[in-house]
Amino acid sequence: MIDNLTAVRLQVDGHIALVTMDNPPVNAQSRALSEEMSAVFDWISDTADIRVAVLTGQGRVFCAGADLKRRGDLESAGALPAHSRRTRECFHAIRECAKPVIAAVNGPALGAGLAIVASCDILVASEKASIGLPEIDVGLLGGCRHAMRLFSHSRVRRMLLTGFRVPGEELYRLGVAEACVPQEELMPTAMRLAQEIASKAPLATRMAKHTANTIEDMSLRDGYRYEQDMTASIAKTEDAKEAQRAFAEKRPPVFQGR
């Protein structure tokens, strides 16, 4: 387990890691939050017993985006490029995490918060959730490229140019989120989904996420060929053989992670 975390909380229960952004009052993406999120998701990637992670925010806000109060700290030479790199790597640590990541969006996810959500594999939203790019209101630009992974051409531009926030119910209607539930049902819903994923063959879920990431920008022909190759590879594992035996014998599989 990682020690000395100040902006992120990490809890592990069985095969599930719960990651909570805890940077009051609005979980702004500070230097500590970026660095700790990267470290936590790298740790999750390398910890064999963990099969899935759930990411949420403490309080009423998932993540309000960049810490605008600290922008004055970025004026010295080299400070802004280093800040931008830390920010990018936080998102990539989530997307490239070897284990599936479920976003339990408890409130507004804005700017960098949108990018964090878009870097996760599955979204579950509360009725108080919203996703937006409010940077235009303070004369800046936001995570348009990340928004393109979630929304249509017109919706992304509306968000970018007006600061429009997409509410939780609309996220579900658009198929961006798998569910929109009352606030008190958010974490139970996310945890049930995490438990379902954790019950699958761990090598297969890792390979599935890796494959989905790899083929995202490939052509149909190249992408499906890659999937076929990965299927042939995973089929040789003991877990795949156990899953097939268990299916034929109508019993729960017992996976060994090999």
C-alpha positions as CSV (number, residue, x, y, z in Angstrom):
1,M,0.0,0.0,0.0
2,I,1.2,3.5,-0.7
3,D,2.0,5.7,2.3
4,N,1.9,9.5,2.9
5,L,-1.0,10.2,0.5
6,T,-2.5,13.7,1.2
7,A,-4.9,14.4,-1.7
8,V,-6.0,10.8,-2.5
9,R,-7.4,8.0,-0.4
10,L,-6.8,4.4,-1.3
11,Q,-8.7,1.4,0.2
12,V,-8.5,-2.2,-0.9
13,D,-11.2,-4.8,-0.2
14,G,-10.6,-8.2,-1.7
15,H,-9.9,-7.7,-5.4
16,I,-11.3,-4.2,-5.6
17,A,-9.4,-0.9,-5.0
18,L,-11.4,2.2,-4.1
19,V,-9.6,5.4,-5.0
20,T,-11.1,8.6,-3.6
21,M,-9.9,12.1,-4.6
22,D,-9.8,14.0,-1.3
23,N,-8.5,17.5,-2.0
24,P,-11.0,19.9,-0.3
25,P,-13.0,21.8,-1.1
26,V,-13.7,20.8,-4.7
27,N,-11.0,18.1,-5.5
28,A,-9.1,20.6,-7.8
29,Q,-6.3,19.0,-9.7
30,S,-3.3,20.3,-7.7
31,R,0.3,19.1,-8.0
32,A,-0.3,16.6,-5.1
33,L,-3.5,15.2,-6.7
34,S,-1.8,14.7,-10.1
35,E,1.3,13.0,-8.6
36,E,-0.6,10.9,-6.1
37,M,-3.2,9.7,-8.7
38,S,-0.4,8.6,-11.0
39,A,1.4,6.8,-8.2
40,V,-1.8,5.1,-7.0
41,F,-2.9,3.8,-10.4
42,D,0.7,2.6,-11.2
43,W,0.5,0.7,-7.9
44,I,-2.8,-0.8,-8.8
45,S,-1.4,-1.9,-12.2
46,D,1.4,-3.8,-10.5
47,T,-0.6,-5.3,-7.6
48,A,-1.6,-8.8,-8.7
49,D,-4.5,-9.2,-6.2
50,I,-6.4,-6.2,-7.5
51,R,-8.6,-6.9,-10.4
52,V,-10.6,-3.6,-10.7
53,A,-10.6,-0.1,-9.4
54,V,-13.4,2.4,-8.5
55,L,-12.6,6.1,-8.7
56,T,-14.8,8.8,-7.0
57,G,-14.5,12.1,-5.3
58,Q,-15.0,13.1,-1.7
59,G,-17.8,15.5,-1.0
60,R,-20.2,17.1,-3.4
61,V,-17.7,17.5,-6.4
62,F,-16.0,14.8,-8.3
63,C,-13.3,17.1,-9.6
64,A,-13.6,20.8,-10.4
65,G,-10.6,20.8,-12.7
66,A,-7.4,22.7,-12.5
67,D,-6.4,24.6,-9.4
68,L,-6.8,28.1,-10.7
69,K,-5.6,29.6,-7.4
70,R,-2.1,28.2,-8.1
71,R,-1.7,29.4,-11.7
72,G,0.5,32.2,-10.4
73,D,3.0,29.5,-9.3
74,L,3.6,28.6,-13.0
75,E,5.3,31.7,-14.2
76,S,8.9,30.7,-13.6
77,A,10.8,29.1,-16.4
78,G,10.0,25.5,-16.9
79,A,7.1,25.5,-14.4
80,L,4.3,25.4,-16.9
81,P,5.7,22.5,-19.1
82,A,6.3,20.5,-15.9
83,H,2.8,21.2,-14.7
84,S,1.3,20.2,-18.1
85,R,3.3,17.0,-18.1
86,R,2.1,16.0,-14.6
87,T,-1.5,16.7,-15.6
88,R,-1.3,14.6,-18.7
89,E,0.4,11.7,-16.9
90,C,-2.4,11.6,-14.3
91,F,-4.9,11.0,-17.1
92,H,-2.7,8.4,-18.8
93,A,-2.0,6.6,-15.6
94,I,-5.8,5.9,-15.4
95,R,-6.3,5.0,-19.0
96,E,-3.1,2.8,-19.1
97,C,-3.8,1.2,-15.8
98,A,-3.7,-2.6,-16.4
99,K,-6.9,-3.0,-14.4
100,P,-10.4,-1.7,-15.5
101,V,-11.3,1.6,-13.8
102,I,-15.0,2.5,-13.0
103,A,-15.7,6.2,-12.5
104,A,-18.4,6.8,-9.8
105,V,-19.2,10.4,-10.7
106,N,-20.7,11.8,-7.5
107,G,-20.9,15.5,-8.7
108,P,-19.5,17.9,-11.2
109,A,-16.5,16.7,-13.3
110,L,-15.2,19.8,-15.0
111,G,-12.2,20.5,-17.2
112,A,-9.5,18.3,-15.9
113,G,-12.2,16.4,-14.1
114,L,-13.8,15.6,-17.5
115,A,-10.5,14.2,-18.7
116,I,-10.2,12.0,-15.6
117,V,-13.7,10.7,-16.2
118,A,-12.9,10.1,-19.9
119,S,-9.8,8.2,-19.0
120,C,-11.8,5.6,-17.0
121,D,-13.3,2.5,-18.6
122,I,-16.9,2.6,-17.3
123,L,-19.0,5.5,-16.0
124,V,-21.7,5.5,-13.3
125,A,-23.3,8.8,-12.5
126,S,-25.3,10.1,-9.6
127,E,-28.3,12.4,-10.2
128,K,-26.1,15.3,-9.0
129,A,-23.3,14.5,-11.5
130,S,-22.5,16.7,-14.5
131,I,-19.6,16.9,-17.0
132,G,-18.4,20.2,-18.5
133,L,-15.7,22.3,-19.9
134,P,-16.1,25.7,-18.1
135,E,-12.6,27.1,-19.1
136,I,-14.2,29.4,-21.7
137,D,-15.7,31.4,-18.8
138,V,-12.2,32.3,-17.5
139,G,-10.7,32.9,-20.9
140,L,-8.9,29.5,-21.1
141,L,-9.3,26.2,-23.1
142,G,-10.3,22.8,-21.8
143,G,-10.0,19.1,-22.5
144,C,-11.8,19.1,-25.8
145,R,-9.9,16.0,-27.1
146,H,-10.9,14.0,-24.0
147,A,-14.5,15.2,-24.4
148,M,-14.4,13.8,-28.0
149,R,-14.1,10.3,-26.5
150,L,-17.5,10.8,-24.8
151,F,-19.6,13.1,-26.8
152,S,-20.7,14.0,-30.4
153,H,-19.1,16.7,-32.6
154,S,-21.8,19.3,-31.9
155,R,-22.1,18.6,-28.2
156,V,-18.3,18.9,-27.7
157,R,-18.3,22.2,-29.4
158,R,-21.2,23.5,-27.5
159,M,-19.5,22.5,-24.2
160,L,-16.2,24.1,-25.4
161,L,-17.7,27.4,-26.6
162,T,-20.4,28.0,-24.0
163,G,-19.3,26.1,-20.9
164,F,-22.5,23.9,-21.0
165,R,-22.6,21.1,-18.5
166,V,-24.2,17.8,-19.4
167,P,-26.2,16.5,-16.4
168,G,-26.2,13.0,-15.0
169,E,-29.6,12.0,-16.5
170,E,-28.4,13.2,-20.0
171,L,-25.2,11.3,-19.6
172,Y,-27.2,8.1,-19.2
173,R,-29.6,9.0,-22.0
174,L,-26.6,9.5,-24.3
175,G,-25.0,6.2,-23.3
176,V,-22.0,8.0,-21.8
177,A,-22.8,6.6,-18.4
178,E,-24.1,3.1,-17.6
179,A,-26.5,4.4,-15.0
180,C,-27.8,7.6,-13.3
181,V,-28.9,6.8,-9.8
182,P,-29.7,8.7,-6.6
183,Q,-26.6,9.9,-4.7
184,E,-27.0,7.2,-2.0
185,E,-27.1,4.5,-4.5
186,L,-24.0,5.6,-6.5
187,M,-21.3,3.7,-4.6
188,P,-23.4,0.5,-4.1
189,T,-24.1,0.5,-7.9
190,A,-20.4,1.1,-8.8
191,M,-19.3,-1.6,-6.3
192,R,-21.7,-4.2,-7.7
193,L,-20.3,-3.6,-11.2
194,A,-16.8,-3.8,-9.8
195,Q,-17.6,-7.1,-8.1
196,E,-19.0,-8.5,-11.4
197,I,-15.7,-7.5,-13.2
198,A,-13.6,-9.0,-10.4
199,S,-15.4,-12.3,-10.7
200,K,-14.1,-12.7,-14.3
201,A,-10.7,-14.2,-15.3
202,P,-8.2,-11.5,-14.3
203,L,-5.8,-12.2,-17.2
204,A,-8.7,-11.8,-19.6
205,T,-9.9,-8.5,-18.1
206,R,-6.4,-7.1,-18.3
207,M,-6.0,-8.3,-21.9
208,A,-9.5,-7.0,-22.8
209,K,-8.7,-3.5,-21.5
210,H,-5.2,-3.5,-23.1
211,T,-6.8,-4.5,-26.4
212,A,-9.6,-1.9,-26.3
213,N,-7.0,0.8,-25.7
214,T,-4.7,-0.4,-28.5
215,I,-7.4,-0.7,-31.2
216,E,-9.2,2.5,-30.4
217,D,-7.5,4.4,-33.2
218,M,-7.0,1.5,-35.6
219,S,-8.8,0.7,-38.8
220,L,-11.6,-1.9,-38.6
221,R,-9.4,-4.5,-40.4
222,D,-6.3,-3.9,-38.3
223,G,-8.3,-3.6,-35.0
224,Y,-10.2,-6.8,-35.5
225,R,-7.1,-8.7,-36.6
226,Y,-5.4,-7.5,-33.4
227,E,-8.3,-8.7,-31.3
228,Q,-8.1,-12.1,-33.0
229,D,-4.4,-12.4,-32.2
230,M,-5.1,-11.5,-28.5
231,T,-7.9,-14.0,-28.3
232,A,-5.6,-16.7,-29.6
233,S,-3.0,-15.7,-27.0
234,I,-5.4,-15.6,-24.0
235,A,-7.0,-18.9,-25.0
236,K,-3.7,-20.7,-24.1
237,T,-3.9,-19.6,-20.4
238,E,-5.0,-21.9,-17.6
239,D,-7.7,-19.4,-16.6
240,A,-9.3,-19.6,-20.0
241,K,-9.3,-23.4,-19.9
242,E,-10.8,-23.3,-16.4
243,A,-13.5,-20.9,-17.5
244,Q,-14.5,-23.2,-20.3
245,R,-14.5,-26.2,-18.0
246,A,-16.6,-24.4,-15.5
247,F,-19.1,-23.3,-18.1
248,A,-19.5,-26.9,-19.4
249,E,-19.8,-28.2,-15.8
250,K,-22.3,-25.5,-14.8
251,R,-20.2,-24.3,-11.8
252,P,-18.4,-21.1,-10.8
253,P,-14.8,-20.9,-12.1
254,V,-11.8,-20.8,-9.8
255,F,-9.2,-18.5,-11.4
256,Q,-5.5,-18.7,-10.6
257,G,-4.3,-15.7,-12.6
258,R,-2.2,-17.8,-15.0
